[in-house]
Amino acid sequence: MDRKTLLSRLDSIGWKTVLPEDSLDRLCDLGLRGDSYELAVIAGELAIECQPITLRGLFYRVVSTGFFPSTAKKYYDKLQRLLSSLRDAGWIPYDWIVDNLRATIKPSSWSGLEDFTDTVRGAYRKDFWASLPNYVHIFVEKDAMTGVIEPVTRELDVSLSPVRGYVSDSYAWTVGSEFRDIDKPIKCFYIGDFDPSGFDLERSLREKIEKHSGKPVLDNEPIDEHLFSRGAVKAGDILQDEYKREHGLNVITWERIALVEEDFGNHQLIELDVKLTDTRSKSFIEEHGTRCAEVDALNPNEIRRRVRDSIMQYVPNDQWERLREIEQLERETWESTLGQFAGGDQ
């Protein structure tokens, strides 16, 4: 395969590549088979646009181009095998395609004080949220999606929790205990599949967090318009501030930011059928209809945009900048302290 032939084959399927010539030349030298060259170009360009992205997310992007006729498993497997070869060859970076987060457990250790000071020199980061009027927490249904979202939550210092299926009481107790000790309004955002299990997982998580935090979990609505209807409190009886004063509770508000009903029309999601064998399908169909979709079907750039916008609405710009200045001053103090600790050689 040479570049001219590859460009001709791409042209025959209506794909105008923007990849540089040297990248195409490297691809042609890999010894792929059949239409894997065209698939590599399409997947590579989509990965450049959307990385970091899950393998399933990239698969949905490829299906959307029309290259694959359906979401059948054989096409997913084909893309998976090709990406493995492309990453092994260094044509696509490994960190562009994110998978389940896996960690090796080992106690922290260092070769000596110099190694230790190098490690901790850049470790200090001020907890901005401790000084802000709200606390924000992001929940995501799929472990693999954490790699898509984490660049934003890391930058903005926000907690990100993968749910990984129905949560145990131990998990919910851990989160609830954390929320119980937070003496300010808590804003939770949820990212999950648009299907019976995705919504039921969300329901279960909300209920368990409410149970273990001792705080009401309410749909995210304007704070001055929301009336409580939990326990002995009837709707319309007590406004939020009065309820908080009487019960000593802060409120947890909850919002699903992906997937939502509007995404089907606004983002042309690839639709899946409801699994009628799922015992939760009946209630789902009654409320949402027969369309389902995986969260991976939504462009990861759009997911990251929603996460950022959701967080930033609770970040006062002037206060955030002031905290950045304080953090820089504290970093400089920390640098000075480390220099003295290491004998002034750092």
C-alpha positions as CSV (number, residue, x, y, z in Angstrom):
1,M,0.0,0.0,0.0
2,D,1.3,3.5,-0.9
3,R,-0.1,6.9,0.0
4,K,-1.5,7.6,-3.5
5,T,-3.5,4.3,-3.4
6,L,-4.7,5.0,0.1
7,L,-5.9,8.5,-0.8
8,S,-7.7,7.1,-3.8
9,R,-9.5,4.5,-1.6
10,L,-10.4,7.1,0.9
11,D,-11.8,9.3,-1.9
12,S,-14.0,6.4,-3.1
13,I,-15.8,6.2,0.3
14,G,-16.1,10.0,0.5
15,W,-13.5,10.7,3.2
16,K,-11.2,13.6,2.8
17,T,-8.4,13.1,5.2
18,V,-6.6,15.9,7.0
19,L,-3.7,13.8,8.3
20,P,-0.3,14.9,7.2
21,E,1.6,13.0,4.5
22,D,4.2,11.6,6.8
23,S,1.5,10.1,9.0
24,L,-0.1,8.4,6.0
25,D,3.2,7.1,4.8
26,R,3.9,5.6,8.3
27,L,0.4,4.0,8.2
28,C,1.0,2.5,4.7
29,D,4.2,0.8,6.0
30,L,2.3,-1.1,8.8
31,G,1.2,-4.0,6.6
32,L,-2.5,-3.9,7.4
33,R,-5.1,-5.9,5.5
34,G,-8.2,-5.0,3.5
35,D,-10.1,-1.9,4.5
36,S,-8.1,-1.5,7.8
37,Y,-6.2,1.3,6.2
38,E,-9.3,3.4,5.6
39,L,-10.6,2.5,9.1
40,A,-7.3,3.5,10.6
41,V,-7.5,6.9,9.0
42,I,-11.1,7.5,10.1
43,A,-10.5,6.3,13.6
44,G,-7.2,8.2,13.9
45,E,-8.8,11.5,12.9
46,L,-11.7,11.0,15.2
47,A,-9.3,10.1,18.1
48,I,-7.4,13.3,17.4
49,E,-10.6,15.3,17.7
50,C,-12.1,13.6,20.7
51,Q,-9.2,12.2,22.8
52,P,-9.2,11.1,25.5
53,I,-12.0,8.8,24.5
54,T,-13.1,5.3,25.3
55,L,-12.9,2.5,22.8
56,R,-16.7,2.2,22.7
57,G,-17.0,6.0,22.3
58,L,-14.6,5.9,19.3
59,F,-16.6,2.9,17.9
60,Y,-19.8,5.0,18.0
61,R,-18.0,7.9,16.3
62,V,-16.9,5.5,13.5
63,V,-20.4,4.0,13.2
64,S,-21.7,7.6,12.8
65,T,-19.6,8.1,9.8
66,G,-21.2,5.2,8.0
67,F,-18.1,3.1,7.8
68,F,-19.6,0.4,9.8
69,P,-23.2,-0.5,9.0
70,S,-24.3,-1.2,12.5
71,T,-23.1,-1.5,16.1
72,A,-22.8,-5.3,15.8
73,K,-20.1,-6.8,18.0
74,K,-18.0,-8.1,15.1
75,Y,-17.4,-4.5,14.0
76,Y,-16.5,-3.4,17.5
77,D,-14.0,-6.3,17.8
78,K,-12.5,-5.3,14.4
79,L,-11.9,-1.8,15.6
80,Q,-10.5,-3.1,18.9
81,R,-8.0,-5.4,17.1
82,L,-6.9,-2.6,14.8
83,L,-6.4,-0.1,17.6
84,S,-4.3,-2.6,19.5
85,S,-2.0,-2.8,16.4
86,L,-2.0,0.9,15.8
87,R,-1.0,1.7,19.4
88,D,1.7,-1.1,19.4
89,A,3.1,0.5,16.3
90,G,3.1,4.0,17.9
91,W,0.7,5.4,15.3
92,I,-1.9,6.2,17.9
93,P,-0.7,7.1,21.4
94,Y,-1.9,4.7,24.1
95,D,-3.2,7.5,26.3
96,W,-5.7,8.7,23.7
97,I,-7.9,5.6,24.3
98,V,-8.9,5.3,27.9
99,D,-10.1,2.1,29.6
100,N,-11.0,1.1,33.1
101,L,-8.7,2.7,35.7
102,R,-6.5,0.1,37.2
103,A,-4.0,0.8,40.0
104,T,-1.2,-1.1,41.5
105,I,-1.2,-0.9,45.3
106,K,2.1,-0.2,46.9
107,P,3.1,1.9,49.9
108,S,4.9,5.2,49.0
109,S,8.6,5.0,49.3
110,W,11.7,7.0,48.0
111,S,15.3,6.3,47.4
112,G,16.3,9.2,49.7
113,L,15.5,12.7,50.8
114,E,16.4,14.2,47.4
115,D,14.0,11.8,45.7
116,F,11.4,12.6,48.3
117,T,11.7,16.4,47.9
118,D,11.5,16.1,44.1
119,T,8.3,14.2,44.4
120,V,6.5,16.5,46.9
121,R,7.9,19.8,45.3
122,G,4.9,20.0,43.0
123,A,2.4,18.1,45.1
124,Y,1.0,21.0,47.1
125,R,-2.4,22.2,45.9
126,K,-4.8,24.4,47.8
127,D,-8.3,23.1,48.4
128,F,-10.2,25.9,46.7
129,W,-13.6,24.3,47.5
130,A,-13.0,24.6,51.2
131,S,-13.4,28.4,50.8
132,L,-16.2,28.3,48.3
133,P,-19.9,28.5,49.2
134,N,-20.8,25.1,47.6
135,Y,-19.3,21.7,47.2
136,V,-19.4,19.9,43.9
137,H,-19.2,16.1,43.2
138,I,-19.4,14.2,39.9
139,F,-20.7,10.7,39.6
140,V,-20.3,8.6,36.5
141,E,-21.9,5.2,35.8
142,K,-19.0,3.7,33.9
143,D,-15.5,3.3,35.1
144,A,-14.0,3.7,31.7
145,M,-15.6,7.1,31.3
146,T,-13.6,8.5,34.2
147,G,-10.6,8.8,31.9
148,V,-12.8,11.0,29.6
149,I,-13.9,13.3,32.4
150,E,-10.9,13.3,34.7
151,P,-8.9,16.0,32.8
152,V,-11.6,18.5,33.7
153,T,-12.2,17.4,37.3
154,R,-8.5,17.3,38.0
155,E,-8.0,20.8,36.7
156,L,-10.9,22.1,38.8
157,D,-10.1,20.0,41.8
158,V,-13.5,18.3,41.9
159,S,-14.2,14.8,43.2
160,L,-15.1,12.2,40.6
161,S,-16.6,8.9,41.6
162,P,-17.2,6.0,39.2
163,V,-20.3,4.0,40.2
164,R,-19.4,0.7,38.6
165,G,-22.9,-0.8,38.8
166,Y,-25.2,-0.9,41.8
167,V,-23.4,0.5,44.7
168,S,-22.9,-1.4,47.9
169,D,-24.0,0.0,51.3
170,S,-20.3,0.3,52.2
171,Y,-19.6,2.5,49.1
172,A,-22.7,4.6,49.9
173,W,-21.8,4.9,53.5
174,T,-18.3,6.2,52.6
175,V,-19.7,8.8,50.3
176,G,-22.6,9.6,52.7
177,S,-20.2,10.0,55.6
178,E,-18.1,12.5,53.6
179,F,-21.3,14.4,52.6
180,R,-22.5,14.4,56.3
181,D,-19.4,16.3,57.4
182,I,-19.7,19.0,54.7
183,D,-21.5,22.0,56.1
184,K,-22.6,23.7,52.9
185,P,-24.9,22.9,49.9
186,I,-23.7,19.9,47.9
187,K,-24.2,19.8,44.1
188,C,-24.0,16.4,42.5
189,F,-23.9,15.7,38.8
190,Y,-24.5,12.3,37.2
191,I,-23.4,10.9,33.9
192,G,-24.9,7.6,32.8
193,D,-26.5,5.5,30.1
194,F,-30.0,6.3,28.9
195,D,-31.5,2.9,29.5
196,P,-33.4,1.1,32.3
197,S,-30.3,0.1,34.2
198,G,-28.7,3.5,33.9
199,F,-31.7,5.3,35.4
200,D,-32.2,2.6,38.1
201,L,-28.6,2.7,39.1
202,E,-28.9,6.5,39.5
203,R,-32.1,6.1,41.6
204,S,-30.4,3.5,43.8
205,L,-27.4,5.7,44.3
206,R,-29.4,8.7,45.2
207,E,-31.5,6.8,47.8
208,K,-28.5,5.3,49.4
209,I,-26.6,8.6,49.6
210,E,-29.7,10.2,51.2
211,K,-29.9,7.4,53.7
212,H,-26.2,7.5,54.7
213,S,-25.7,11.3,54.6
214,G,-28.8,12.1,56.5
215,K,-29.5,14.9,54.0
216,P,-32.3,15.2,51.5
217,V,-31.3,14.6,47.9
218,L,-33.4,16.8,45.6
219,D,-33.6,17.5,41.9
220,N,-31.5,20.5,41.0
221,E,-33.9,23.5,40.9
222,P,-33.5,27.2,41.7
223,I,-32.8,27.3,45.4
224,D,-35.4,30.0,46.2
225,E,-38.2,28.2,44.4
226,H,-37.8,24.7,45.8
227,L,-40.2,23.4,48.4
228,F,-39.7,20.3,50.5
229,S,-41.9,17.3,50.5
230,R,-39.9,14.7,52.5
231,G,-40.8,13.0,55.7
232,A,-43.1,15.0,57.9
233,V,-42.6,18.1,55.8
234,K,-45.4,18.6,53.3
235,A,-44.9,20.4,50.0
236,G,-45.4,24.1,50.4
237,D,-45.0,24.1,54.2
238,I,-41.4,25.1,54.7
239,L,-38.9,26.8,52.5
240,Q,-35.5,25.4,52.1
241,D,-33.7,27.9,54.5
242,E,-36.3,27.3,57.2
243,Y,-36.0,23.6,56.8
244,K,-32.2,23.8,57.2
245,R,-32.5,25.9,60.3
246,E,-35.0,23.5,61.9
247,H,-33.2,20.3,61.1
248,G,-29.6,21.4,60.9
249,L,-29.2,19.9,57.4
250,N,-27.6,21.0,54.3
251,V,-29.2,20.1,51.0
252,I,-27.9,17.8,48.3
253,T,-29.1,18.8,44.9
254,W,-28.8,16.3,42.0
255,E,-28.7,16.7,38.2
256,R,-28.3,14.3,35.4
257,I,-26.2,16.0,32.7
258,A,-25.7,13.0,30.4
259,L,-27.5,11.3,28.9
260,V,-30.7,13.2,28.8
261,E,-33.8,13.0,26.5
262,E,-32.7,16.0,24.3
263,D,-29.5,14.4,23.4
264,F,-31.2,12.1,20.9
265,G,-32.3,15.0,18.7
266,N,-29.5,17.4,19.5
267,H,-26.6,15.0,19.1
268,Q,-28.0,12.3,16.8
269,L,-27.2,9.5,19.2
270,I,-27.0,6.0,17.9
271,E,-30.2,4.5,19.3
272,L,-30.4,1.0,20.9
273,D,-33.6,-1.0,21.6
274,V,-34.8,-1.5,25.2
275,K,-34.1,-5.0,26.4
276,L,-37.6,-6.3,27.1
277,T,-36.1,-9.1,29.2
278,D,-35.0,-6.4,31.7
279,T,-37.5,-6.3,34.6
280,R,-37.0,-2.5,34.7
281,S,-37.9,-2.0,31.1
282,K,-41.7,-1.5,31.7
283,S,-41.4,1.5,34.0
284,F,-38.6,2.9,31.8
285,I,-40.7,2.7,28.6
286,E,-43.7,4.3,30.4
287,E,-41.5,7.3,31.3
288,H,-38.9,7.6,28.5
289,G,-40.1,5.5,25.6
290,T,-38.3,2.7,23.8
291,R,-35.1,4.6,22.8
292,C,-31.9,3.7,24.6
293,A,-28.3,4.9,24.2
294,E,-24.9,4.5,25.9
295,V,-23.2,7.5,27.3
296,D,-20.2,6.7,25.1
297,A,-22.3,7.6,22.1
298,L,-22.1,11.3,23.1
299,N,-19.1,13.1,21.9
300,P,-16.5,13.2,24.7
301,N,-15.8,16.8,24.0
302,E,-19.5,17.6,24.7
303,I,-19.4,15.6,27.9
304,R,-16.3,17.5,29.1
305,R,-18.0,20.8,28.2
306,R,-21.0,19.9,30.3
307,V,-18.9,18.8,33.2
308,R,-16.9,22.1,33.1
309,D,-20.0,24.3,32.7
310,S,-21.7,22.4,35.6
311,I,-18.8,23.0,37.9
312,M,-18.0,26.5,36.9
313,Q,-21.5,27.8,37.7
314,Y,-20.5,27.3,41.3
315,V,-17.2,29.1,41.0
316,P,-17.2,32.8,41.7
317,N,-14.6,34.2,39.3
318,D,-13.1,36.9,41.6
319,Q,-12.9,34.5,44.5
320,W,-11.3,31.8,42.4
321,E,-8.6,34.1,41.1
322,R,-7.9,35.3,44.6
323,L,-7.5,31.7,45.8
324,R,-5.0,31.1,42.9
325,E,-2.9,34.0,44.1
326,I,-2.9,32.6,47.7
327,E,-2.0,29.2,46.3
328,Q,1.0,30.6,44.5
329,L,2.2,32.4,47.6
330,E,1.9,29.2,49.6
331,R,3.7,27.2,46.9
332,E,6.6,29.7,47.1
333,T,6.7,29.2,50.9
334,W,6.6,25.5,50.4
335,E,9.5,25.6,47.9
336,S,11.5,27.6,50.4
337,T,10.8,25.1,53.2
338,L,11.8,22.2,51.0
339,G,15.0,24.0,50.1
340,Q,15.9,24.3,53.8
341,F,14.8,20.7,54.5
342,A,17.1,19.4,51.7
343,G,20.1,21.4,52.9
344,G,19.5,24.3,50.4
345,D,20.6,22.1,47.5
346,Q,17.1,22.0,45.8
